[in-house]
Amino acid sequence: MGQKIGKEQIKRESGYLYYLGKDGFMWKSPMKLNKKGKKAKVGTEKFTRESGYMYYLDKNGYVSKAKMKNA
């Protein structure tokens, strides 16, 4: 589906949502059921956003991007 763009592998923790922040780094944010979690930056690799792409953490722990249909 997507194209792997990251070289650094990030270990996933349950109860967190992973996303690419405005600063170009990956962040984790606690989901509603995770009461004790805190928002934190994960990884040291910085990415530049391209218009029309969605960025996500794939099942192997690498940052990937996929072209959006209606963008």
Phi and psi in degrees as a GROMACS rama.xvg file:
@    title "Ramachandran Plot"
@    xaxis  label "Phi"
@    yaxis  label "Psi"
@TYPE xy
-116.069  178.492  GLY-2
-114.189  127.041  GLN-3
-72.7434  126.816  LYS-4
-118.974  -15.2766  ILE-5
-93.4193  149.192  GLY-6
-104.138  -19.3305  LYS-7
-95.4129  131.678  GLU-8
-90.9357  129.893  GLN-9
-110.361  129.281  ILE-10
-80.8462  125.845  LYS-11
-79.8567  143.264  ARG-12
-119.149  140.147  GLU-13
-71.0502  147.872  SER-14
90.169  7.47577  GLY-15
-125.142  149.683  TYR-16
-105.7  130.444  LEU-17
-107.98  135.448  TYR-18
-152.855  162.199  TYR-19
-91.7789  117.5  LEU-20
-78.798  172.608  GLY-21
-64.6783  -24.8674  LYS-22
-80.6003  -6.45165  ASP-23
96.6693  -0.421847  GLY-24
-104.272  156.963  PHE-25
-78.9833  139.74  MET-26
-127.058  153.292  TRP-27
-120.314  140.016  LYS-28
-132.609  136.31  SER-29
-68.6321  141.334  PRO-30
-77.8145  171.936  MET-31
-59.0096  -35.942  LYS-32
-77.6871  -16.6475  LEU-33
-89.7918  90.6889  ASN-34
-75.8755  -28.5997  LYS-35
-93.1397  -9.79684  LYS-36
-74.182  158.022  GLY-37
-130.974  150.903  LYS-38
-67.6265  136.239  LYS-39
-154.493  152.716  ALA-40
-82.8327  133.932  LYS-41
-120.003  137.328  VAL-42
83.5674  163.158  GLY-43
-118.276  -2.7691  THR-44
-83.2792  135.35  GLU-45
-106.221  139.153  LYS-46
-120.872  151.008  PHE-47
-105.33  133.144  THR-48
-78.7212  143.751  ARG-49
-115.997  142.43  GLU-50
-67.6017  137.959  SER-51
90.0947  7.19546  GLY-52
-120.315  148.568  TYR-53
-107.486  133.399  MET-54
-109.082  136.989  TYR-55
-153.814  168.3  TYR-56
-98.2147  115.73  LEU-57
-77.1889  177.876  ASP-58
-68.0718  -18.3601  LYS-59
-89.616  -6.63668  ASN-60
97.0258  11.9184  GLY-61
-104.163  150.771  TYR-62
-76.6802  131.346  VAL-63
-130.803  163.758  SER-64
-132.824  148.618  LYS-65
-136.012  140.645  ALA-66
-71.8744  132.182  LYS-67
-84.4361  143.287  MET-68
-66.6231  -46.9086  LYS-69
-102.172  26.3502  ASN-70
